[in-house]
Amino acid sequence: MNNLLFVFLGGGLGSIARYGISEIVKSNFKTVFPTATLCSNIISCIILGLAVGMFYDKVGTNSSLRMLVVVGFCGGFSTFSSFSFETVELMRTGNMAIAIANILISVAVCIGLIYFLSKQSL
């Protein structure tokens, strides 16, 4: 039951943070590219990579901390479904080059961040 509470709290905080990032980005950048989702996903990967890389001994063994930060917060803050939807919408509206750029940038940057920031634990 404790794990559910930690996932709930982390997910709520992550979702609120994602909403805040989205509002900040949308008010400052007017573009077809899904910048808000990319920023949220990148920041979430930085947090996850740092959490695993710097605190692996705690995150890896403390299920409450893992549920709060990795599953809850990062899960609520990052968003694969929005990334997927926005990419499909770009394709549907004829912005194929931007859709492909979104896929390549998102996957390369996010996986690269997790790899390099968490490499101490690999």
C-alpha positions as a Python dict, from the first residue, in 0.01 Angstrom:
ca = {
    (1, 'M'): (0, 0, 0),
    (2, 'N'): (290, 238, 73),
    (3, 'N'): (422, 196, -280),
    (4, 'L'): (85, 302, -423),
    (5, 'L'): (91, 616, -212),
    (6, 'F'): (445, 703, -325),
    (7, 'V'): (357, 646, -693),
    (8, 'F'): (42, 857, -646),
    (9, 'L'): (231, 1145, -482),
    (10, 'G'): (521, 1136, -727),
    (11, 'G'): (291, 1105, -1027),
    (12, 'G'): (83, 1400, -912),
    (13, 'L'): (389, 1616, -860),
    (14, 'G'): (532, 1507, -1195),
    (15, 'S'): (205, 1587, -1374),
    (16, 'I'): (190, 1932, -1216),
    (17, 'A'): (552, 1996, -1315),
    (18, 'R'): (477, 1882, -1670),
    (19, 'Y'): (180, 2118, -1690),
    (20, 'G'): (399, 2405, -1567),
    (21, 'I'): (671, 2332, -1823),
    (22, 'S'): (408, 2309, -2095),
    (23, 'E'): (261, 2648, -2006),
    (24, 'I'): (603, 2814, -1988),
    (25, 'V'): (716, 2670, -2322),
    (26, 'K'): (387, 2744, -2502),
    (27, 'S'): (391, 3106, -2386),
    (28, 'N'): (750, 3158, -2501),
    (29, 'F'): (780, 2949, -2818),
    (30, 'K'): (538, 2955, -3110),
    (31, 'T'): (628, 2658, -3327),
    (32, 'V'): (482, 2351, -3493),
    (33, 'F'): (750, 2138, -3326),
    (34, 'P'): (624, 1983, -2998),
    (35, 'T'): (878, 2169, -2784),
    (36, 'A'): (687, 2142, -2455),
    (37, 'T'): (671, 1762, -2467),
    (38, 'L'): (1036, 1738, -2571),
    (39, 'C'): (1141, 1964, -2283),
    (40, 'S'): (937, 1764, -2031),
    (41, 'N'): (1080, 1436, -2156),
    (42, 'I'): (1437, 1567, -2155),
    (43, 'I'): (1408, 1711, -1804),
    (44, 'S'): (1248, 1388, -1682),
    (45, 'C'): (1532, 1184, -1833),
    (46, 'I'): (1786, 1412, -1665),
    (47, 'I'): (1615, 1363, -1329),
    (48, 'L'): (1587, 988, -1378),
    (49, 'G'): (1945, 953, -1500),
    (50, 'L'): (2081, 1159, -1210),
    (51, 'A'): (1866, 972, -958),
    (52, 'V'): (1990, 637, -1081),
    (53, 'G'): (2348, 751, -1141),
    (54, 'M'): (2402, 939, -818),
    (55, 'F'): (2173, 754, -582),
    (56, 'Y'): (2164, 403, -726),
    (57, 'D'): (2238, 249, -390),
    (58, 'K'): (1930, 426, -247),
    (59, 'V'): (1701, 422, -553),
    (60, 'G'): (1791, 64, -639),
    (61, 'T'): (1727, -74, -292),
    (62, 'N'): (1466, 161, -143),
    (63, 'S'): (1139, 75, -312),
    (64, 'S'): (962, 380, -163),
    (65, 'L'): (1217, 621, -308),
    (66, 'R'): (1214, 437, -643),
    (67, 'M'): (833, 448, -652),
    (68, 'L'): (828, 819, -565),
    (69, 'V'): (1101, 943, -802),
    (70, 'V'): (1141, 693, -1087),
    (71, 'V'): (793, 548, -1129),
    (72, 'G'): (584, 833, -988),
    (73, 'F'): (750, 1166, -1060),
    (74, 'C'): (937, 1075, -1380),
    (75, 'G'): (640, 871, -1502),
    (76, 'G'): (403, 1164, -1446),
    (77, 'F'): (646, 1423, -1582),
    (78, 'S'): (750, 1248, -1902),
    (79, 'T'): (492, 1150, -2155),
    (80, 'F'): (530, 893, -2428),
    (81, 'S'): (162, 912, -2519),
    (82, 'S'): (180, 1288, -2587),
    (83, 'F'): (502, 1239, -2783),
    (84, 'S'): (333, 970, -2992),
    (85, 'F'): (13, 1169, -3047),
    (86, 'E'): (196, 1487, -3144),
    (87, 'T'): (418, 1293, -3385),
    (88, 'V'): (116, 1131, -3552),
    (89, 'E'): (-56, 1470, -3577),
    (90, 'L'): (253, 1615, -3744),
    (91, 'M'): (241, 1330, -3996),
    (92, 'R'): (-131, 1376, -4058),
    (93, 'T'): (-87, 1747, -4123),
    (94, 'G'): (191, 1690, -4375),
    (95, 'N'): (481, 1786, -4149),
    (96, 'M'): (669, 1462, -4210),
    (97, 'A'): (1017, 1615, -4174),
    (98, 'I'): (927, 1771, -3839),
    (99, 'A'): (773, 1440, -3724),
    (100, 'I'): (1089, 1250, -3814),
    (101, 'A'): (1304, 1516, -3645),
    (102, 'N'): (1088, 1486, -3334),
    (103, 'I'): (1135, 1109, -3326),
    (104, 'L'): (1511, 1124, -3383),
    (105, 'I'): (1578, 1408, -3140),
    (106, 'S'): (1353, 1269, -2867),
    (107, 'V'): (1486, 915, -2880),
    (108, 'A'): (1854, 1005, -2923),
    (109, 'V'): (1861, 1278, -2658),
    (110, 'C'): (1650, 1098, -2397),
    (111, 'I'): (1827, 763, -2427),
    (112, 'G'): (2163, 938, -2438),
    (113, 'L'): (2084, 1133, -2120),
    (114, 'I'): (1980, 820, -1931),
    (115, 'Y'): (2288, 635, -2053),
    (116, 'F'): (2544, 902, -1970),
    (117, 'L'): (2389, 1025, -1645),
    (118, 'S'): (2333, 679, -1503),
    (119, 'K'): (2651, 514, -1632),
    (120, 'Q'): (2800, 481, -1284),
    (121, 'S'): (2540, 216, -1209),
    (122, 'L'): (2584, 17, -1532),
}
